[in-house]
Amino acid sequence: MSTVDVAESRELKERVIEINRVAKVVKGGRRFSFTALVVIGDEVDRVGVGYGKAREVPLAISKAVDDAKKNLFTVPKHRTTITHEITGAFDAARVVLRPASEGTGVIAGGGVRAVLELAGIRDVLAKSLGTTNPINMAKATVDGLKRLRRPEDVARSRGKSIAEVLPVPRRPRADEATAPAVVETPAGTAETAEPEAVES
């Protein structure tokens, strides 16, 4: 099975960001319809944003999913870790994505979080600088992911090594730092090494 087949066989997960009711005033009253904003992705490297409109909510979501499948974007494997600050833009929306230390998770809100999680991005800080329109924010996030560069390219442009541009690894917690270390003895049994006392 080829790599393309494996990617296409992964199940796409759906996440509804927003459902909005729209009223159209006609002769004799109002005619209501619903719009849905949906993000789909496999939480590995594929993500898409879709928008649908219909007289009923389930049909609007179905249309949005179909639209998202047409706009699927594949994040290359080497770009699932953000190594530098990126700004994505769409209309009046601007979303800044910053690298975070290992174990931080996705710090973002609303549609931005949904796009990043379903795209398989881990350990990132996001900030919206423009409009709060969820459609534009989601599309601005996708635009930011398309601008991602490889760590080697970033290191070359800054004149640094790859290790210097990668995110800082997670620091051990206080309880992890004081935990006794386990030492392997020649007999193969594990012994607990007590921490040495420090004279004051």
Salt bridges, closest charged atoms under 4 A:
ASP42 OD2 - ARG10 NE 3.04
ASP42 OD2 - ARG46 NE 3.44
GLU43 OE1 - LYS13 NZ 3.00
ASP45 OD1 - ARG10 NH2 2.88
GLU85 OE1 - ARG98 NE 2.97
GLU117 OE1 - ARG15 NH1 2.57
GLU117 OE2 - ARG113 NH1 2.95
ASP143 OD2 - ARG147 NH2 3.06
GLU152 OE1 - ARG150 NE 3.90
ASP153 OD2 - ARG150 NE 3.50
ASP153 OD1 - ARG156 NH1 3.09
ASP175 OD1 - ARG173 NE 3.44
GLU176 OE1 - ARG170 NH1 3.99
GLU176 OE2 - ARG173 NH1 3.49
